[in-house]
Amino acid sequence: MTNTAKQGVFTTVLKNGCTNFYIKYSLNNKQYKVKLGSDEDGWTVNKAYKERQKRISNNLASVSNRTSLKFCDAFESYMDSISHKTDCYNSRSRYKTHLKDSIGHYRLGDITPLLLLKLKSKLAEEDTVKTGKPLAPRSIDGIMDLVNQTYNFHIRIGSYNGTSPATPKLVSRFSIDNSRLSFLSKEDYKNLMYRLEHRTEFYINTKPHITQQLKLFVMLGVTTGGRRGTLLTIKVKDINFTEGTILLYNHKVGRTYQGYIHPAIKEYLLETVATLSPEHYLIGGKVKPLCPTTISKRLQPILNDMFNVGVTQRRERVVVHTLRHTFGSWLAQANTSLYQIMKLMDHSQISQTQMYAKLLPNSGADEVSKLDI
């Protein structure tokens, strides 16, 4: 049975050349596998995917009467629909830690904005078991967004008739400036690569394949600007050495865009893909992508030790996402136009790219002096 581009849709090819289509989904902690038919019966990947969504919707409606569906079941169905995304693991962890016991047993129709506001205040005041500190505002916003996304999914597929009580209009979000002030210099990058090559941290697995993963992640981060999830889902088949391009996937908005192979890392990429098949993920070298938290747990301690000692301001800390910010900053320093930076970083709006304008070496004075007057 082979995965397809559509979540939950699988195929098998018979000896006579026909293709059978199957769908899988979970509901109320039960797994369902259904054979739909073959391409001779008119089934296609898109048709099978629509049938899957329809069955999920109908089954939820019959089980829940559209209003009695509990949040725990609603969340599991939503997770099943996004299980192909790299942040699915973090979403499940947030639910288990902060939502399961607090609202998991509630019916969707019984969860109110007031209930969520009380939960938000509780999360902001109580110390967490993991860190001994209250959750950061950004994390609390992420939890409220997860509730909102769960509702929106069920509204979209027709298994819930109400409105989401977790919209930003009803449950306000914190005003957070997520922009980063720090980026790596060329010298910082060279030092980081040297440190990765000569890792000695007793708390980090120093096996050669782990070193390769970290080096490849950092190289791609500063030369493509891909986010963490984007870099971890690059497959060997996405790399075109002839054209010098890399197909990147923006998980935030669900679209692909084109990156380019920097000459400095081409040989390393060629060595990496030499033993892999087209369907293998580049970082990790397996048929499943490396877990995002795995790469962060291995890389962040090194970044902390090299760049964050004594740094108290969050925006000035060097983190995994700093690699993407470094890419944009280096482009600006090379006098790349903001429009081109926007395309290379796959920003949806030019306002997202505007933060790099201050790094442009040419303020426009040269262009003004060239005007023929």
C-alpha positions in Angstrom: 0.0 0.0 0.0 1.5 3.3 -1.1 1.0 6.8 0.3 -0.5 9.5 -2.1 -0.2 13.3 -2.1 -3.6 13.4 -0.2 -3.7 12.7 3.5 -5.3 9.4 4.4 -5.5 8.2 0.8 -3.5 5.0 -0.3 -3.2 2.9 -3.4 -2.1 -0.5 -4.5 -1.3 -1.5 -8.0 -2.7 -4.9 -9.1 -1.0 -7.3 -11.5 -3.4 -6.4 -14.3 -2.2 -2.8 -14.0 -5.4 -1.5 -12.2 -5.0 0.7 -9.1 -7.1 0.2 -6.0 -7.9 3.2 -3.7 -8.2 3.0 0.1 -8.9 5.6 2.7 -7.9 5.6 6.4 -9.1 7.8 9.2 -9.7 7.7 13.0 -12.8 8.5 14.9 -13.6 8.1 18.6 -10.2 6.5 19.1 -11.0 3.9 16.4 -9.0 3.4 13.2 -11.0 2.9 10.0 -9.6 1.5 6.7 -12.0 1.4 3.7 -11.5 0.0 0.2 -13.3 2.3 -2.2 -12.6 0.7 -5.6 -10.3 0.9 -8.6 -9.5 3.4 -11.3 -11.6 1.3 -13.6 -14.6 2.3 -11.4 -13.7 6.0 -11.8 -11.8 6.5 -8.5 -9.0 9.0 -8.4 -6.8 10.4 -5.6 -8.9 13.6 -5.4 -12.2 11.7 -5.5 -11.0 9.4 -2.7 -9.9 12.3 -0.6 -13.3 14.0 -0.9 -15.0 10.7 0.0 -12.8 10.5 3.1 -13.7 14.0 4.2 -17.4 13.2 3.6 -17.3 10.0 5.7 -15.5 11.7 8.5 -18.2 14.4 8.5 -21.1 12.0 8.3 -19.7 9.7 10.9 -19.1 12.6 13.3 -22.6 13.9 12.7 -24.3 10.6 13.4 -22.2 9.9 16.5 -22.4 13.4 17.9 -25.7 14.8 16.8 -23.7 17.8 15.6 -23.8 19.4 19.1 -22.8 16.6 21.5 -19.4 16.0 20.0 -16.8 16.2 22.8 -13.7 18.3 22.3 -11.4 15.3 22.9 -13.0 13.5 19.9 -13.1 16.7 17.8 -9.4 17.3 18.5 -8.5 13.7 17.5 -10.3 14.1 14.2 -8.6 17.4 13.5 -5.2 15.9 14.3 -5.9 13.0 11.9 -6.5 15.6 9.1 -3.1 17.3 9.7 -1.0 14.3 10.7 1.2 14.9 7.7 2.3 18.3 9.0 5.5 18.7 11.0 3.9 20.6 13.9 1.4 17.8 14.6 3.6 16.4 17.4 3.7 19.8 19.2 0.0 20.2 18.8 -0.7 16.8 20.4 1.7 17.7 23.2 0.0 21.0 23.9 -3.4 19.3 24.0 -2.3 16.6 26.4 -0.6 19.0 28.7 -3.0 22.0 28.8 -6.3 21.1 27.2 -7.2 17.4 27.8 -8.0 17.7 31.5 -9.4 21.2 31.3 -11.8 21.1 28.3 -11.4 17.7 26.7 -14.5 16.3 28.4 -16.7 19.3 27.3 -19.1 19.2 24.4 -18.2 21.7 21.7 -21.4 23.6 22.3 -20.7 24.0 26.0 -17.2 25.6 25.7 -17.6 29.4 26.0 -15.3 32.3 25.5 -15.5 33.0 29.3 -14.3 29.4 30.0 -11.4 29.9 27.7 -10.5 33.3 29.1 -10.4 31.6 32.6 -8.1 28.9 31.2 -5.9 31.6 29.6 -5.5 33.4 32.9 -4.7 30.1 34.7 -2.0 29.2 32.1 -0.5 32.7 32.6 -0.3 32.4 36.4 0.5 28.8 37.2 4.1 27.4 37.0 4.5 24.5 34.6 6.0 21.2 35.7 8.6 21.2 32.9 10.2 24.7 33.5 8.9 25.8 36.9 7.7 29.0 35.3 4.4 30.2 33.8 3.9 29.7 30.1 5.2 32.3 27.7 2.5 34.5 26.1 3.3 33.1 22.7 2.7 29.5 24.0 -0.6 30.5 25.5 -1.7 32.1 22.2 -0.7 28.9 20.5 -3.0 26.9 22.7 -5.9 29.2 22.0 -5.1 29.0 18.3 -5.2 25.2 18.6 -8.7 25.3 20.1 -9.8 27.7 17.3 -8.3 25.5 14.6 -10.2 22.5 16.0 -13.5 24.3 15.8 -12.9 25.7 12.4 -12.0 22.2 11.0 -15.4 20.8 12.2 -17.3 23.8 11.0 -15.7 23.4 7.6 -16.5 19.7 7.2 -20.0 20.3 8.6 -19.8 18.3 11.9 -20.4 21.4 14.0 -23.1 24.0 13.4 -22.0 26.7 15.8 -19.2 29.2 15.8 -15.7 29.0 17.4 -15.5 30.5 20.9 -11.7 30.8 20.6 -11.5 33.4 17.8 -9.1 36.3 18.6 -12.2 38.6 18.7 -13.7 36.6 21.5 -10.5 35.5 23.3 -7.9 38.2 22.8 -4.3 37.2 22.1 -1.2 38.8 23.6 0.5 41.5 21.7 3.8 39.9 20.9 6.7 41.1 18.7 8.1 37.9 17.3 10.7 39.5 15.2 14.4 38.7 15.8 17.1 41.3 16.1 20.0 38.8 16.0 21.5 37.1 12.9 24.7 35.2 12.4 27.7 36.9 10.8 29.7 35.0 8.2 32.3 34.4 10.9 29.6 33.1 13.4 28.5 30.7 10.7 32.0 29.3 10.1 32.5 28.9 13.9 29.2 27.1 14.2 30.0 24.7 11.5 33.4 24.0 13.1 31.7 23.4 16.4 29.3 21.0 14.9 32.1 19.1 13.2 33.9 18.8 16.6 31.0 18.3 19.0 32.0 17.1 22.4 28.9 17.9 24.4 28.3 15.0 26.9 24.6 15.6 26.8 24.2 15.3 23.0 24.6 12.2 21.0 27.8 12.7 19.1 27.4 9.9 16.5 28.5 10.8 13.0 25.1 10.7 11.4 23.8 13.1 14.0 26.6 15.5 13.1 25.6 15.2 9.5 22.0 16.0 10.2 22.9 19.1 12.2 25.4 20.4 9.6 23.0 19.8 6.7 20.2 21.6 8.6 22.4 24.6 9.3 23.7 24.8 5.7 20.3 24.6 4.2 18.9 27.1 6.8 21.3 29.9 5.9 21.3 29.2 2.2 17.5 28.7 1.6 15.9 30.5 4.5 13.5 27.6 5.0 11.7 27.3 8.3 12.4 24.2 10.5 9.5 22.2 9.1 10.4 23.2 5.6 14.0 22.0 5.9 13.0 18.7 7.5 10.6 17.8 4.7 12.9 18.2 1.8 13.1 14.9 -0.1 15.9 13.8 -2.4 13.6 14.1 -5.4 13.0 17.8 -4.5 16.7 18.6 -5.4 17.5 19.3 -9.0 21.3 19.5 -9.3 21.1 20.2 -13.1 18.9 23.3 -12.6 20.5 24.1 -9.2 17.1 24.3 -7.5 15.4 22.9 -4.4 11.6 22.5 -4.1 10.6 23.8 -0.7 7.2 23.5 1.1 5.8 26.3 3.2 3.8 24.5 5.9 2.3 27.7 7.2 0.2 28.4 4.1 0.4 25.0 2.4 2.3 25.8 -0.8 5.6 25.0 -2.5 8.2 27.5 -3.6 11.6 27.4 -5.2 14.9 27.7 -3.5 18.4 27.5 -4.9 21.5 25.4 -4.2 24.4 27.5 -3.0 27.7 26.4 -4.7 29.3 26.1 -1.2 27.1 23.3 -0.2 26.6 21.5 -3.5 29.3 18.9 -3.0 28.0 18.1 0.5 24.5 17.6 -0.9 25.8 15.3 -3.6 27.6 13.2 -1.0 24.5 13.0 1.1 22.1 11.9 -1.6 24.5 9.4 -3.1 23.2 6.6 -0.8 19.5 7.7 -0.6 16.5 7.0 -2.7 14.3 9.8 -4.3 11.6 9.3 -1.6 14.0 9.6 1.3 14.0 12.8 3.4 17.3 14.6 3.0 17.8 15.3 6.7 17.6 12.0 8.5 17.8 9.9 5.4 14.6 7.9 6.1 11.1 7.6 4.6 9.7 9.6 7.5 10.8 13.1 8.4 12.9 13.8 11.4 10.8 15.1 14.3 11.1 18.9 14.6 11.7 18.8 18.4 14.6 16.3 17.8 16.6 18.7 15.7 15.9 21.6 18.1 17.0 19.6 21.2 20.2 18.7 19.5 21.0 22.2 18.0 19.7 24.7 20.5 22.1 23.8 23.4 25.0 24.4 21.1 23.5 27.8 20.0 23.0 28.7 23.6 26.6 27.9 24.6 28.0 29.8 21.6 25.8 32.8 21.4 23.3 33.2 24.3 25.5 33.3 27.4 24.4 36.4 29.3 21.7 37.4 26.8 18.5 38.3 28.6 16.4 39.8 25.9 14.3 37.1 24.0 14.5 38.9 20.7 18.3 39.0 20.9 18.8 35.3 21.5 20.1 33.0 18.7 17.6 30.2 18.1 17.0 27.7 15.4 14.8 30.2 13.5 17.7 32.6 13.5 19.1 30.6 10.5 16.1 31.8 8.5 16.6 35.4 9.7 20.3 35.1 8.8 19.4 34.2 5.2 17.2 37.2 4.8 19.8 39.5 6.5 22.6 38.2 4.3 20.5 38.8 1.2 19.8 42.4 2.3 23.5 43.0 3.0 24.2 41.8 -0.6 21.9 44.6 -1.8 19.1 42.2 -2.9 15.9 44.0 -3.5 13.1 43.6 -0.9 10.8 42.1 -3.6 13.4 39.4 -4.4 13.9 38.7 -0.7 10.2 38.4 -0.3 10.1 35.7 -3.1 13.1 33.8 -1.8 11.7 33.6 1.7 8.1 33.0 0.4 6.6 35.8 2.5 2.9 36.4 1.8 3.2 40.2 2.1 6.0 42.7 1.6 5.4 44.0 5.1 7.0 40.8 6.4 10.1 41.5 4.4 10.3 45.2 5.4 12.3 44.4 8.6 15.4 43.7 6.3 15.3 47.2 4.7 17.5 48.7 7.4 20.3 46.3 6.4 20.3 47.3 2.7 23.7 49.0 2.1 22.3 51.3 -0.6 19.8 53.7 0.8 18.8 55.0 -2.6 21.3 57.9 -2.8 23.1 56.3 -5.7 19.9 55.9 -7.7 18.9 59.6 -7.1 22.3 60.8 -8.2 22.0 58.9 -11.5 18.8 60.7 -12.5 19.2 62.5 -15.8 18.2 66.1 -14.9 
